[in-house]
């Protein structure tokens, strides 16, 4: 077991993202079944269209963003819950004026990320 504060967890830039950081709050080494990450996108930031080989369960902490999942676009805000199945194309675009932050829980399985297009 472990208890820590998010401020003590290192923030790393997301290589394919624009003005986006990730914090691994619970790593695969800490949790036997799932990892928990926190993403933060500055105003105008985001992540391009991509796929993952693992599903994503997400909870929006703050901000306002457009998320594309498959052929649908959604506007999400604090309190919204998002599910992205494995293999489905998705993207994120912060359309608010404050940071967009969300928790993302994924299973501890190998994850291959493929960028599918340019831009958000």
JOBELRA-V545246 format. One record per backbone hydrogen bond with DSSP energy under -1.0 kcal/mol. CO is the residue of the C=O (numbers start at 1). NH is the residue of the N-H. If there is no record, write none. Layout:
co=CO nh=NH
co=CO nh=NH
This chain:
co=5 nh=8
co=6 nh=9
co=12 nh=22
co=14 nh=17
co=18 nh=46
co=19 nh=42
co=20 nh=14
co=21 nh=40
co=22 nh=12
co=23 nh=25
co=23 nh=38
co=26 nh=36
co=27 nh=31
co=33 nh=108
co=35 nh=106
co=36 nh=25
co=36 nh=26
co=37 nh=104
co=38 nh=23
co=39 nh=102
co=40 nh=21
co=41 nh=100
co=42 nh=45
co=45 nh=94
co=46 nh=18
co=47 nh=92
co=49 nh=116
co=49 nh=117
co=50 nh=90
co=51 nh=114
co=52 nh=87
co=56 nh=84
co=57 nh=105
co=58 nh=82
co=59 nh=103
co=60 nh=79
co=62 nh=101
co=64 nh=95
co=64 nh=96
co=65 nh=76
co=66 nh=93
co=67 nh=74
co=68 nh=91
co=69 nh=72
co=72 nh=69
co=74 nh=67
co=76 nh=65
co=77 nh=80
co=80 nh=60
co=82 nh=58
co=84 nh=56
co=85 nh=88
co=89 nh=70
co=90 nh=50
co=91 nh=68
co=92 nh=47
co=93 nh=66
co=100 nh=41
co=101 nh=61
co=101 nh=62
co=102 nh=39
co=103 nh=59
co=104 nh=37
co=105 nh=57
co=106 nh=35
co=107 nh=109
co=114 nh=51
